[in-house]
């Protein structure tokens, strides 16, 4: 099994880890029903996106 010949620097290690951190998800509000929704997604509560109904939502 080969072993590393030289130690990797802290900068090299940190460059490798740059994508590991998680960022908070942006949550907006639906302009029609004011429920929280993901950006660029149809609202799960009312089914509207960009001012028009794109999915039928069952009324409970």
MMTF fields as JSON, N, C-alpha, C and O atoms, coordinates in Angstrom:
{
  "mmtfVersion": "1.0.0",
  "mmtfProducer": "UNKNOWN",
  "numBonds": 239,
  "numAtoms": 240,
  "numGroups": 60,
  "numChains": 1,
  "numModels": 1,
  "chainsPerModel": [1],
  "groupsPerChain": [60],
  "chainIdList": ["A"],
  "bondAtomList": [4, 2, 8, 6, 12, 10, 16, 14, 20, 18, 24, 22, 28, 26, 32, 30, 36, 34, 40, 38, 44, 42, 48, 46, 52, 50, 56, 54, 60, 58, 64, 62, 68, 66, 72, 70, 76, 74, 80, 78, 84, 82, 88, 86, 92, 90, 96, 94, 100, 98, 104, 102, 108, 106, 112, 110, 116, 114, 120, 118, 124, 122, 128, 126, 132, 130, 136, 134, 140, 138, 144, 142, 148, 146, 152, 150, 156, 154, 160, 158, 164, 162, 168, 166, 172, 170, 176, 174, 180, 178, 184, 182, 188, 186, 192, 190, 196, 194, 200, 198, 204, 202, 208, 206, 212, 210, 216, 214, 220, 218, 224, 222, 228, 226, 232, 230, 236, 234],
  "bondOrderList": [1, 1, 1, 1, 1, 1, 1, 1, 1, 1, 1, 1, 1, 1, 1, 1, 1, 1, 1, 1, 1, 1, 1, 1, 1, 1, 1, 1, 1, 1, 1, 1, 1, 1, 1, 1, 1, 1, 1, 1, 1, 1, 1, 1, 1, 1, 1, 1, 1, 1, 1, 1, 1, 1, 1, 1, 1, 1, 1],
  "groupList": [{"groupName": "UNK", "atomNameList": ["N", "CA", "C", "O"], "elementList": ["N", "C", "C", "O"], "formalChargeList": [0, 0, 0, 0], "bondAtomList": [1, 0, 2, 1, 3, 2], "bondOrderList": [1, 1, 2], "singleLetterCode": "X", "chemCompType": "L-PEPTIDE LINKING"}],
  "groupTypeList": [0, 0, 0, 0, 0, 0, 0, 0, 0, 0, 0, 0, 0, 0, 0, 0, 0, 0, 0, 0, 0, 0, 0, 0, 0, 0, 0, 0, 0, 0, 0, 0, 0, 0, 0, 0, 0, 0, 0, 0, 0, 0, 0, 0, 0, 0, 0, 0, 0, 0, 0, 0, 0, 0, 0, 0, 0, 0, 0, 0],
  "groupIdList": [1, 2, 3, 4, 5, 6, 7, 8, 9, 10, 11, 12, 13, 14, 15, 16, 17, 18, 19, 20, 21, 22, 23, 24, 25, 26, 27, 28, 29, 30, 31, 32, 33, 34, 35, 36, 37, 38, 39, 40, 41, 42, 43, 44, 45, 46, 47, 48, 49, 50, 51, 52, 53, 54, 55, 56, 57, 58, 59, 60],
  "secStructList": [7, 7, 7, 7, 1, 1, 7, 7, 7, 2, 2, 2, 2, 2, 2, 2, 6, 6, 6, 7, 1, 7, 7, 7, 7, 7, 3, 3, 3, 7, 6, 6, 6, 7, 7, 3, 3, 3, 6, 6, 1, 7, 7, 6, 6, 6, 7, 3, 3, 6, 6, 3, 3, 7, 1, 7, 7, 7, 7, 7],
  "xCoordList": [0.847, 0.0, 0.888, 1.696, 0.768, 1.635, 1.263, 0.092, 2.278, 2.086, 2.478, 3.304, 1.876, 2.253, 3.727, 4.222, 4.402, 5.826, 6.057, 6.967, 5.208, 5.349, 3.993, 2.937, 4.06, 2.849, 2.166, 2.829, 0.844, 0.092, -0.061, -0.223, -0.01, -0.1, -1.53, -2.482, -1.651, -2.975, -3.839, -5.055, -3.218, -3.968, -4.553, -5.707, -3.769, -4.248, -5.392, -6.38, -5.252, -6.312, -7.591, -8.684, -7.451, -8.617, -9.281, -10.501, -8.503, -9.089, -9.971, -11.02, -9.538, -10.31, -11.623, -12.619, -11.629, -12.808, -13.758, -14.729, -13.519, -14.342, -15.794, -16.679, -16.067, -17.444, -18.177, -19.334, -17.54, -18.158, -19.186, -20.085, -19.079, -19.977, -21.374, -21.518, -22.386, -23.765, -24.245, -23.903, -25.025, -25.592, -27.089, -27.716, -27.647, -29.082, -29.869, -29.44, -31.015, -31.866, -32.663, -33.243, -32.681, -33.476, -34.948, -35.329, -35.761, -37.192, -37.901, -37.679, -38.753, -39.55, -40.989, -41.32, -41.837, -43.26, -44.041, -43.674, -45.109, -45.991, -46.758, -47.344, -46.771, -47.5, -49.018, -49.732, -49.513, -50.96, -51.475, -52.421, -50.861, -51.373, -50.452, -50.794, -49.286, -48.326, -47.79, -47.41, -47.757, -47.137, -45.659, -45.31, -44.786, -43.379, -43.206, -43.844, -42.344, -42.091, -40.668, -40.043, -40.164, -38.822, -38.84, -39.845, -37.749, -37.715, -37.71, -37.136, -38.341, -38.44, -39.151, -38.874, -40.052, -40.85, -42.317, -42.623, -43.205, -44.627, -44.964, -44.365, -45.915, -46.327, -47.069, -47.984, -46.672, -47.313, -48.669, -49.493, -48.919, -50.182, -51.302, -52.422, -50.997, -52.056, -51.837, -52.786, -50.627, -50.371, -50.07, -50.06, -49.826, -49.581, -48.099, -47.322, -47.712, -46.349, -46.435, -47.084, -45.782, -45.735, -47.133, -47.392, -48.023, -49.348, -50.369, -51.48, -50.036, -51.016, -50.939, -49.905, -52.039, -52.105, -51.423, -51.783, -50.442, -49.701, -49.918, -49.687, -50.354, -50.678, -52.003, -52.308, -52.763, -54.024, -53.719, -53.023, -54.244, -54.014, -55.347, -56.363, -55.32, -56.548, -56.885, -56.032, -58.115, -58.576, -58.885, -59.636, -58.313, -58.544, -59.611, -59.935],
  "yCoordList": [-1.186, 0.0, 1.245, 1.408, 2.117, 3.293, 4.317, 4.507, 4.956, 6.002, 7.34, 7.399, 8.434, 9.746, 10.043, 9.753, 10.607, 10.882, 12.114, 12.151, 13.13, 14.367, 14.75, 14.33, 15.539, 16.007, 17.067, 17.923, 17.009, 18.023, 19.248, 19.137, 20.405, 21.654, 21.89, 21.275, 22.789, 23.141, 23.789, 23.598, 24.556, 25.204, 24.172, 24.286, 23.171, 22.118, 21.343, 21.022, 21.041, 20.351, 21.189, 20.668, 22.479, 23.356, 23.568, 23.716, 23.586, 23.703, 22.497, 22.629, 21.329, 20.118, 20.147, 19.569, 20.809, 20.824, 21.991, 22.15, 22.797, 23.988, 23.658, 24.428, 22.551, 22.209, 21.424, 21.059, 21.15, 20.311, 21.033, 20.39, 22.337, 23.092, 23.169, 23.365, 23.016, 23.128, 24.553, 25.203, 25.031, 26.368, 26.247, 25.264, 27.24, 27.247, 27.392, 28.081, 26.742, 26.788, 28.085, 28.461, 28.763, 29.981, 29.612, 28.775, 30.236, 29.978, 31.298, 32.259, 31.342, 32.527, 32.283, 31.236, 33.246, 33.084, 33.138, 33.846, 32.392, 32.373, 33.694, 34.092, 34.38, 35.649, 35.477, 36.427, 34.289, 34.069, 33.665, 34.268, 32.648, 32.139, 32.457, 32.161, 33.059, 33.477, 32.321, 32.517, 31.126, 29.978, 29.94, 30.412, 29.396, 29.29, 28.294, 27.242, 28.636, 27.754, 27.947, 28.978, 26.925, 26.992, 27.92, 27.978, 28.645, 29.501, 28.681, 27.593, 29.202, 28.565, 27.214, 26.334, 27.045, 25.826, 26.236, 27.329, 25.376, 25.632, 25.489, 24.673, 26.276, 26.234, 24.924, 24.566, 24.206, 22.935, 23.146, 22.231, 24.331, 24.589, 24.949, 24.456, 25.81, 26.256, 25.792, 25.799, 25.393, 24.887, 25.958, 25.667, 27.185, 28.281, 28.531, 28.372, 28.932, 29.363, 30.456, 30.287, 31.567, 32.7, 33.204, 33.584, 33.206, 33.78, 32.877, 33.325, 31.626, 30.72, 29.351, 28.967, 28.63, 27.321, 26.289, 26.133, 25.594, 24.609, 23.185, 22.232, 23.015, 21.687, 21.764, 22.748, 20.719, 20.617, 20.135, 19.137, 20.848, 20.497, 20.066, 20.746, 18.923, 18.434, 19.299, 19.558, 19.737, 20.539, 19.591, 18.63, 19.854, 18.979, 19.542, 18.936],
  "zCoordList": [0.0, 0.0, 0.0, 0.915, -0.983, -1.031, 0.043, 0.372, 0.567, 1.566, 0.963, 0.051, 1.48, 0.963, 1.255, 2.344, 0.3, 0.458, 1.321, 2.149, 1.109, 1.863, 2.456, 1.981, 3.478, 4.156, 3.305, 2.718, 3.238, 2.517, 3.392, 4.607, 2.78, 3.539, 4.039, 3.56, 5.004, 5.543, 4.48, 4.46, 3.596, 2.522, 1.579, 1.168, 1.236, 0.333, 0.973, 0.312, 2.27, 3.001, 3.031, 2.81, 3.304, 3.402, 2.049, 1.978, 0.98, -0.359, -0.667, -1.298, -0.219, -0.45, 0.333, -0.104, 1.474, 2.341, 2.08, 2.819, 1.077, 0.864, 0.567, 0.939, -0.084, -0.438, 0.62, 0.415, 1.757, 2.772, 3.63, 4.171, 3.767, 4.641, 4.026, 2.82, 4.852, 4.395, 4.587, 5.575, 3.655, 3.78, 4.019, 3.622, 4.661, 4.954, 3.658, 2.733, 3.602, 2.416, 2.433, 3.452, 1.283, 1.178, 1.071, 0.253, 1.894, 1.876, 1.665, 2.402, 0.66, 0.393, 0.795, 1.353, 0.513, 0.801, -0.491, -1.428, -0.529, -1.693, -1.744, -0.737, -2.878, -2.943, -2.877, -2.556, -3.173, -3.161, -1.781, -1.275, -1.167, 0.106, 1.29, 2.434, 1.023, 2.051, 2.888, 4.043, 2.321, 2.969, 2.577, 1.495, 3.418, 3.021, 1.871, 1.85, 0.927, -0.211, -0.688, -0.441, -1.385, -1.96, -3.176, -3.886, -3.429, -4.607, -5.897, -5.947, -6.918, -8.238, -8.178, -8.993, -7.233, -7.098, -6.983, -6.508, -7.409, -7.228, -5.75, -5.049, -5.28, -3.88, -3.619, -4.361, -2.558, -2.22, -1.569, -1.559, -1.025, -0.34, -1.317, -1.188, -2.297, -3.212, -4.652, -5.437, -5.023, -6.362, -7.393, -8.589, -6.965, -7.897, -8.058, -7.117, -9.277, -9.565, -10.617, -11.649, -10.352, -11.282, -11.633, -12.774, -10.658, -10.846, -11.507, -11.791, -11.761, -12.367, -11.703, -11.156, -11.761, -11.126, -12.026, -13.193, -11.475, -12.259, -11.75, -12.494, -10.508, -9.981, -9.238, -8.564, -9.379, -8.648, -7.225, -7.034, -6.243, -4.851, -4.256, -4.402, -3.583, -2.95, -1.748, -0.9, -1.681, -0.543, 0.609, 0.44, 1.77, 2.924, 3.833, 4.855]
}
